[in-house]
């Protein structure tokens, strides 16, 4: 298999393209995110236990709203940890179709697109701007996809947390195979 950067590997054979995009994994950042997750879980359990004490209606409402936000971040961190440890994106272009699956621990739902319904993949510069990008690039969030295309008039994305150079090289490679197979 050949590489694009350190997270993308691909192989080309018999007119087909197979690409694996692995998430960036830094053991120290992963362990810090795991400690954060454990502490966040303990805090949530402590706050939830207060719900069973004698509280007025406004205090219970506050706890419910707090728990909704707590659950959201609990879920996000759990997904990020799972993604970093055992996730990958797989793109396969064969027989006039593009197959895409986002796997975690070998499980994921495959999406299949006809090449003639696809627009060329392109890097989304806005994916790397602003406060929410900083948040999505952190090790405790799964992150955003940076390559965008349309399939059957619906906007789709792939390439979670890829840097611009790697994403553009990958887009060029995939676009070549989509165009090549569409012209056959």
VENVENHU-V288334 format. One record per pair of residues at least 24 apart in sequence whose ideal C-beta (glycine too) atoms are under 10 Angstrom apart, sorted by the first residue. I is the first residue (numbers start at 1). J is the second residue. If there is no record, write none. Layout:
i=I j=J
i=I j=J
//
This chain:
i=2 j=173
i=3 j=166
i=4 j=162
i=4 j=165
i=4 j=166
i=4 j=167
i=4 j=168
i=4 j=169
i=4 j=170
i=4 j=172
i=4 j=173
i=5 j=162
i=5 j=163
i=5 j=165
i=5 j=166
i=5 j=167
i=5 j=169
i=5 j=170
i=6 j=163
i=6 j=166
i=7 j=88
i=7 j=89
i=7 j=159
i=7 j=160
i=7 j=161
i=7 j=162
i=7 j=163
i=7 j=166
i=7 j=170
i=8 j=89
i=8 j=91
i=8 j=159
i=8 j=162
i=8 j=166
i=8 j=167
i=8 j=169
i=8 j=170
i=8 j=173
i=9 j=88
i=10 j=91
i=10 j=170
i=10 j=173
i=10 j=174
i=10 j=177
i=12 j=93
i=12 j=173
i=12 j=176
i=12 j=177
i=14 j=94
i=15 j=93
i=15 j=94
i=15 j=95
i=15 j=177
i=15 j=180
i=15 j=181
i=15 j=184
i=16 j=92
i=16 j=93
i=16 j=94
i=16 j=95
i=16 j=177
i=16 j=181
i=17 j=91
i=17 j=92
i=17 j=93
i=17 j=94
i=17 j=98
i=17 j=173
i=17 j=174
i=17 j=176
i=17 j=177
i=17 j=178
i=17 j=180
i=17 j=181
i=18 j=90
i=18 j=91
i=18 j=92
i=18 j=93
i=18 j=94
i=18 j=99
i=19 j=88
i=19 j=89
i=19 j=90
i=19 j=91
i=19 j=92
i=19 j=93
i=19 j=100
i=19 j=158
i=19 j=159
i=19 j=170
i=19 j=173
i=19 j=174
i=19 j=177
i=20 j=88
i=20 j=89
i=20 j=90
i=20 j=91
i=20 j=92
i=20 j=103
i=21 j=87
i=21 j=88
i=21 j=89
i=21 j=90
i=21 j=91
i=21 j=102
i=21 j=145
i=21 j=147
i=21 j=158
i=21 j=159
i=21 j=160
i=21 j=161
i=21 j=162
i=21 j=166
i=21 j=167
i=21 j=170
i=22 j=84
i=22 j=86
i=22 j=87
i=22 j=88
i=22 j=89
i=22 j=160
i=23 j=80
i=23 j=83
i=23 j=84
i=23 j=85
i=23 j=86
i=23 j=87
i=23 j=88
i=23 j=89
i=23 j=104
i=23 j=142
i=23 j=143
i=23 j=160
i=23 j=161
i=23 j=162
i=24 j=84
i=24 j=137
i=24 j=139
i=24 j=143
i=24 j=160
i=24 j=161
i=24 j=162
i=24 j=163
i=25 j=83
i=25 j=84
i=25 j=85
i=25 j=86
i=25 j=87
i=25 j=139
i=26 j=84
i=26 j=139
i=27 j=84
i=28 j=139
i=29 j=84
i=29 j=138
i=29 j=139
i=29 j=140
i=30 j=80
i=30 j=81
i=30 j=84
i=30 j=85
i=30 j=139
i=30 j=140
i=31 j=139
i=32 j=139
i=32 j=140
i=33 j=77
i=33 j=80
i=33 j=81
i=33 j=84
i=33 j=138
i=33 j=139
i=33 j=140
i=33 j=141
i=34 j=77
i=34 j=81
i=34 j=84
i=34 j=85
i=34 j=139
i=34 j=140
i=36 j=73
i=36 j=77
i=36 j=81
i=36 j=139
i=36 j=140
i=37 j=73
i=37 j=74
i=37 j=76
i=37 j=77
i=37 j=78
i=37 j=80
i=37 j=81
i=37 j=140
i=38 j=77
i=40 j=70
i=40 j=73
i=40 j=74
i=40 j=77
i=40 j=78
i=40 j=140
i=41 j=70
i=41 j=74
i=41 j=77
i=41 j=78
i=43 j=70
i=43 j=74
i=44 j=69
i=44 j=70
i=44 j=71
i=44 j=73
i=44 j=74
i=45 j=70
i=73 j=140
i=73 j=141
i=76 j=135
i=76 j=136
i=76 j=140
i=76 j=141
i=76 j=142
i=77 j=138
i=77 j=139
i=77 j=140
i=77 j=141
i=77 j=142
i=78 j=140
i=78 j=142
i=79 j=104
i=79 j=140
i=79 j=141
i=79 j=142
i=80 j=136
i=80 j=138
i=80 j=139
i=80 j=140
i=80 j=141
i=80 j=142
i=80 j=143
i=81 j=139
i=81 j=140
i=81 j=142
i=82 j=142
i=83 j=141
i=83 j=142
i=83 j=143
i=83 j=160
i=83 j=161
i=84 j=139
i=84 j=140
i=84 j=142
i=84 j=143
i=84 j=161
i=87 j=142
i=87 j=160
i=88 j=160
i=89 j=145
i=89 j=158
i=89 j=159
i=89 j=160
i=89 j=162
i=90 j=158
i=91 j=121
i=91 j=147
i=91 j=158
i=91 j=159
i=91 j=170
i=91 j=173
i=91 j=174
i=91 j=177
i=92 j=177
i=93 j=118
i=93 j=173
i=93 j=174
i=93 j=176
i=93 j=177
i=93 j=178
i=93 j=180
i=93 j=181
i=94 j=177
i=94 j=181
i=95 j=181
i=95 j=184
i=96 j=178
i=96 j=181
i=96 j=182
i=96 j=184
i=97 j=178
i=97 j=181
i=98 j=149
i=98 j=151
i=98 j=156
i=98 j=158
i=98 j=174
i=98 j=177
i=98 j=178
i=98 j=181
i=100 j=151
i=100 j=156
i=100 j=158
i=102 j=142
i=102 j=145
i=102 j=158
i=102 j=160
i=104 j=142
i=111 j=151
i=111 j=156
i=111 j=158
i=112 j=151
i=113 j=149
i=113 j=150
i=113 j=151
i=113 j=152
i=113 j=154
i=113 j=156
i=113 j=178
i=114 j=151
i=114 j=152
i=114 j=182
i=115 j=151
i=115 j=177
i=115 j=178
i=115 j=179
i=115 j=180
i=115 j=181
i=115 j=182
i=115 j=183
i=115 j=184
i=116 j=178
i=116 j=181
i=116 j=182
i=117 j=149
i=117 j=150
i=117 j=151
i=117 j=152
i=117 j=153
i=117 j=154
i=117 j=182
i=118 j=149
i=118 j=150
i=118 j=151
i=118 j=152
i=118 j=156
i=118 j=174
i=118 j=175
i=118 j=178
i=118 j=179
i=118 j=182
i=119 j=148
i=119 j=149
i=119 j=150
i=119 j=151
i=119 j=153
i=119 j=155
i=119 j=156
i=119 j=175
i=119 j=178
i=120 j=148
i=120 j=149
i=120 j=150
i=120 j=171
i=120 j=172
i=120 j=174
i=120 j=175
i=120 j=176
i=120 j=178
i=120 j=179
i=121 j=147
i=121 j=148
i=121 j=149
i=121 j=150
i=121 j=156
i=121 j=157
i=121 j=158
i=121 j=159
i=121 j=167
i=121 j=168
i=121 j=170
i=121 j=171
i=121 j=172
i=121 j=173
i=121 j=174
i=121 j=175
i=121 j=178
i=122 j=146
i=122 j=147
i=122 j=148
i=122 j=149
i=122 j=167
i=122 j=168
i=122 j=171
i=122 j=175
i=123 j=147
i=123 j=148
i=123 j=159
i=123 j=162
i=123 j=163
i=123 j=164
i=123 j=165
i=123 j=166
i=123 j=167
i=123 j=168
i=123 j=170
i=123 j=171
i=124 j=148
i=124 j=157
i=124 j=159
i=124 j=164
i=124 j=167
i=125 j=164
i=127 j=157
i=127 j=159
i=127 j=161
i=127 j=162
i=127 j=164
i=127 j=167
i=128 j=161
i=128 j=163
i=128 j=164
i=128 j=167
i=136 j=160
i=136 j=161
i=137 j=161
i=146 j=170
i=146 j=171
i=147 j=171
i=147 j=174
i=149 j=174
i=149 j=175
i=149 j=178
//
